Amino acid sequence: MYFNYSFSIVIFSLFLSLLNNASSQAEDWSRFRGPNGSGVSLESTDVPTSWSPSENLRWKTQLPGSGVSSPIVVGDRVFVTCYSGYGLNRENPGEIKNLKRHLVCIDRKSGKKRWGKIVDVTLPEDPYSGIGVTAHGYASHTPVSDGQHVFVFFGKSGVIAYDMDGNQLWQKSVGTESDPRKWGSSSSPILQGNKLIITAAAESQSIVALDKASGDELWRQEATSLDNSWSTPILVTTKAGRIELVLNVAGEVWGLNPETGKLIWYCSTSDADQAQSSAVVDSQRVVYTISGRGGASAAIKVGGKGDVSDTHLAWTGRETSRFGSPILHKGKLYLVASGVVSSIDVKSGERSSQIRLESESEGEESSGGGRSRGGRGGFGSLDYASPVISGENLFYLKSTGEMFVFKISDKLEQIAVNKVSDETESFGGTPAISNNQLFIRSNKHLYCVGTE
């Protein structure tokens, strides 16, 4: 009897521990755009809809450099990447040999820096010139974490694994080439089981899977079609239980086997010559993509084989965007392009409503696609952030630092425009959401917005 009672206590304690861990993990925002790249918070529903430098701003922390990567949140830590030493000013970029990449770990409660790591540049690196690298710089990839480790991708400088205390575990090169335009790279790493999957499109025209424990290469698939693709893949489970790695590339969408990297299916969607945004998937296992120049919107049923352009393409539409990825909510697909928020019916592909961003800043254009006020060189001249959703509210961050808040209903309603700073800063990263807080990065600071 005593044994049974003690055993019950142990089991109950273990259950509570697992429950608490699951609750904590559910609130993590551990990769680009949070849970499976959806941009939708699974639990946070009370994120503030209004804030300012003096209202609902929990803390503000100076960063060691610039960047357009997004912060991630894992437990009591916030991670963000930056770069310094070169390419901070178009008129005087400096010497490329002085380029440094940074990974910074910040305490989510206090905003104080826990630790930081500096990574030297691998040369030759893409120069800070033209219209590509000058727009986003050298820290465009968002980290990813499994809760025990954090992984960063720094392009030609490789992939690096750290433990949660900042100890480097391994470093691996996935290529040192350049894309045809020398616009740099920005696809973020993702995790699938024991695999860290890297879209090294610019570095080697490859998708590469590394063993997350050792950094050993598990598979590599090369394709010239990866040129001009900067999107981050998502994972989709088919009705038959098969996991597919889905990637938006120029003019097509691919479904790959994450165990081998081999192509399972592909679907032609448009005549786009570029692909910057990532796909999203709904509960019916339909994938939605928005392409850039020359492209269109599309809906594809997953689970096919070979060329599924005639069998699995549900619809194509006229909507396009440049950098921001779309987001799903209750049968509507939302995207922001050229200063307009559009909602698309996922069944028909038809636009159901649209609303223009209305700025409250005096003298500020409300077109949404213009240049940032000030900033460094070309950085911030374009809006890179994707929308995120908490509860029934959609949040969209412009490069100027204005965050537009919309109430989601049958018709979108803009309810607020907020800023965390009155300083001249550029905001390129997509915000992270965790435990009813927003984490927002600029080229100078990381901010935490929340009521507690």
Secondary structure, 3 states (H helix, E strand, C coil): CHHHHHHHHHHHHHHHHHHHHHHHHHCCECCCCCHHHCCECCCCCCCCCCCECCECEEEEEECCCECCCCCEEECCEEEEEEEECCCCCCCCCCCHHHCEEEEEEEECCCCCEEEEEEEECCCCCCCCCCCCHHHHCCCCCCCEECCCEEEEECHHHCEEEEECCCCEEEEECCCCCCCCCCCCCCCCCEEECCEEEEEEHHHHCEEEEEECCCCCEEEEEECHHHCCECCCCEEEECCCCCEEEEEEECCEEEEECCCCCCEEEEEECCCCCCECCCCEECCCCEEEEECCCCCCEEEEECCCCEECCCCCEEEEECCCCCCCCCEEECCEEEEEECCEEEEEECCCCCEEEEEECCCCCCCCCCCCCCCCCCCCCCCCCCCCCCCEEECCEEEEECCCCCEEEEECCCCCEEEEEECCCCCCCCCCCCCEEECCEEEEECCCEEEEECCC
